[in-house]
Amino acid sequence: MISLAQIAQELGLSKSTVSRALRGMPGVSAATIDSVREAAERFGYVPSVAAAGLSTGRNEAVGVVVPSTNRWFYTSVLSGVDRSLAASGYDVVLFDLHHSSDARRSFHKKLLRRRVDGLIVLSTEFSSAEYAQFETLGMPLIAVGGAETRMPRIGIDDVDVARAATRHLLDLGHTRIGLVGGSDADGLNKDVPRKRADGWMQELRAAGIEVRRDWMLPGGFRLHLAKRSVAELLRRGDDRPSALLCLSDEMAMGVILAIREAGLSVPEDMSVIGIDGHPFSEAFGLTTCVQDVEAQGVMAAETILGQLSGQQMSFPGAKTPFELTIRASTAAPPS
């Protein structure tokens, strides 16, 4: 990997000038800053947080990587992260990847330009090469949600939560149970829907019940996509499930709307259960497995701050609890 001194030699500048330019400090011309940053990106230079800390101290900022900023889960985690960091005088540097390759490339460039002391990754999967780059940064890393196994992870057990939701339907007497899930529409987190679907299958098979693949409906973790899929299912005829497990509350809300628009009732004609504890779930009367998403953000921030203060945080992660909250959307199957 190229060093700061090599960049300085390449540009005919002093090492201190290159260092100051990379940090955007006063006393360096805009043209020099642009030239240094362009060279750093061209050569793949990644600054060492540990080395920079010797001369400048910490940046007092933590990066948060999110697949999107327009989803309730991510903004709730962010709220917890920001609240915890602000109390300790730290700022949040947001890296919004959405589903664009350009945004992903921009994220890696920003790591060169916007120095942070730690990185919190929300439900995003990275390649081995990308993770290797993170390791060269020499900073604390932690994941919230998703299935990242190369860094500590905070979040619920996605298999267990789906099994618990399915078990609730089985206990009510349902044997015709479908699933609304599919890949996350943001395209950056494939493991959560996969694990939750596995939990649904495991619980059905443990009860000796057939898994109907034609009752596995794509919802994309979006209200309107789930609504459309269930509307199509209901148009097929009477061969339909008596209950649907939705892998997120947002999809469950769309499902409830589709059932009602078809002239049917929830739960009299079909029961619906969700996962996550979205703040609108109570208004929909939705039975769901509630997780405290904001608390996960607080825990992630506190973990990063603990590592920055010298605490040894070698734990593999923390499974956070969830609670089955029974409301009006589930009942015994129609006779």
Secondary structure, DSSP 8 states (H G I E B T S, - for coil): ---HHHHHHHHT--HHHHHHHHTT-TTS-HHHHHHHHHHHHHHT----HHHHHHHH----EEEEEES-SSSHHHHHHHHHHHHHHHHTT-EEEEEE-TT-HHHHHHHHHHHHHS--SEEEEES----HHHHHHHHHTT--EEEESTT--SS-EEE--HHHHHHHHHHHHHHTT---EEEEE-S-TTSS--HHHHHHHHHHHHHHHHTT----GGGEEE-TT-HHHHHHHHHHHHHT-S---SEEEESSHHHHHHHHHHHHHTT--TTTT-EEEEEE--TTTTTTT-EEEEE-HHHHHHHHHHHHHHHHTT------EEE--EEEE--TT--S---
